Amino acid sequence: MQNLQPDLVFFDFELIRDVSILNLLNILRQEPSWEGLPIVMITSSEPLEEEITMLPGSANDYLVKPIQIVQLESLLIRYLS
């Protein structure tokens, strides 16, 4: 991970359900070079209560599938400007 310097990360919640998302997010947040990295979760339904509670300190935002271009554009502007 030290060689990677992304500007923004998207995680598809359904594709990584076998992995503890909170553990994965905590690992990313502990990496000093990724400390301020914006992380956006993608889900196929409105987030469940436990998904919303994981946002503070871990994921910065979420998108619901099907992803609306306006929402994606808004996130890209917010986190990459």
C-alpha angles and dihedrals in degrees: 000000000000092000093051118086107178121176094212136006128209121197120193102219094207095050094055101038091119089063122068100253093199090054091048092049091047091052090051092047091052092057103097095213090053096045097115096031112137111233122195122192119213119207136174094227139029107293117267119237092261090051091053092049091055092059099081108083094000121046117024098206145341140228126208120221130273084052114222113223091225091056093046091048090050092053093046091052092045096050103030102042 
